[in-house]
Amino acid sequence: MDINDLRSITTVLGLLCFLGIVAWAYGKGSKKGFDEAANLPFAENDDQDATSKMSHPR
């Protein structure tokens, strides 16, 4: 086994990892979770006291 075999194995494992991530990201079950995560910055903050403490000038 020489360095070229190791490089080939690493390339194949990298491709398999990439394809696994793509399948997970575009799978049917992932859409709902990703949509919820995408809307988190727009969610209203119910704790007004915490935001007022963070926004005071120093």
GUKOL-827925 format. One record per residue: x negated, y negated, z of N, C-alpha, C in turn. Coordinates in steps of 0.2 Angstrom, whole numbers, padded with zeros to 4 digits, always signed. Layout:
REM residues N
XYZXYZXYZ
...
END
This chain:
REM residues 58
-0004+0006+0000+0000+0000+0000-0005-0006+0000
-0004-0010-0005-0008-0016-0005-0003-0022-0004
-0006-0028-0005-0003-0035-0004+0003-0036-0009
+0003-0033-0015+0008-0034-0020+0014-0030-0018
+0013-0024-0014+0019-0021-0012+0022-0024-0006
+0018-0027-0002+0021-0031+0004+0025-0037+0001
+0022-0040-0004+0026-0046-0007+0032-0044-0010
+0032-0038-0014+0039-0036-0017+0044-0034-0011
+0042-0031-0006+0047-0029-0001+0049-0036+0002
+0045-0041+0004+0047-0047+0006+0052-0051+0002
+0051-0051-0005+0055-0054-0009+0062-0050-0009
+0062-0044-0009+0069-0040-0009+0072-0041-0003
+0069-0041+0003+0072-0043+0009+0075-0050+0009
+0071-0055+0007+0074-0062+0006+0080-0062+0002
+0080-0059-0004+0086-0059-0008+0092-0056-0005
+0091-0050-0001+0097-0047+0002+0099-0052+0008
+0095-0055+0012+0097-0060+0017+0101-0065+0014
+0099-0068+0008+0102-0074+0005+0109-0071+0002
+0109-0066-0001+0116-0063-0003+0121-0062+0003
+0118-0060+0008+0122-0059+0014+0125-0065+0017
+0121-0070+0017+0123-0077+0019+0128-0080+0015
+0127-0079+0008+0132-0081+0003+0139-0078+0004
+0139-0071+0005+0145-0067+0006+0148-0069+0012
+0145-0071+0017+0148-0073+0024+0151-0080+0023
+0147-0084+0020+0150-0091+0019+0156-0092+0014
+0156-0088+0009+0162-0088+0005+0167-0083+0006
+0167-0079+0011+0171-0074+0013+0178-0077+0015
+0183-0073+0014+0190-0075+0016+0191-0078+0023
+0188-0074+0028+0188-0076+0035+0185-0082+0037
+0180-0084+0033+0176-0090+0036+0179-0097+0034
+0184-0097+0030+0187-0104+0028+0190-0108+0034
+0194-0104+0038+0197-0107+0043+0192-0110+0048
+0187-0107+0050+0182-0109+0055+0178-0115+0052
+0177-0115+0046+0173-0120+0043+0177-0126+0042
+0184-0126+0041+0188-0131+0040+0189-0135+0047
+0189-0131+0052+0190-0134+0059+0183-0137+0061
+0178-0134+0059+0171-0138+0061+0170-0144+0057
+0173-0144+0051+0172-0150+0047+0176-0156+0049
+0182-0154+0053+0186-0160+0055+0185-0162+0062
+0180-0159+0066+0178-0161+0072+0176-0168+0073
+0172-0171+0069+0170-0178+0070+0176-0183+0070
+0182-0180+0067+0188-0185+0066+0193-0183+0072
+0191-0179+0076+0196-0177+0082+0196-0183+0087
+0202-0184+0090+0202-0190+0095+0199-0187+0101
+0196-0192+0105+0193-0191+0111+0198-0193+0116
+0200-0188+0121+0205-0189+0126+0202-0192+0132
+0195-0192+0133+0192-0194+0139+0189-0201+0137
+0193-0206+0138+0191-0213+0137+0186-0216+0141
+0186-0213+0148+0181-0215+0152+0174-0213+0150
+0173-0208+0147+0166-0205+0145+0164-0210+0139
+0168-0212+0135+0166-0216+0129+0164-0223+0131
+0168-0225+0136+0166-0232+0139+0160-0232+0142
+0158-0227+0146+0151-0227+0149+0146-0226+0144
+0147-0223+0138+0142-0222+0133+0141-0229+0129
+0146-0233+0129+0145-0239+0124+0143-0245+0128
+0141-0245+0134+0139-0251+0137+0132-0253+0135
+0131-0260+0134+0124-0262+0132+0119-0261+0138
+0113-0261+0136+0107-0260+0141+0104-0266+0142
END
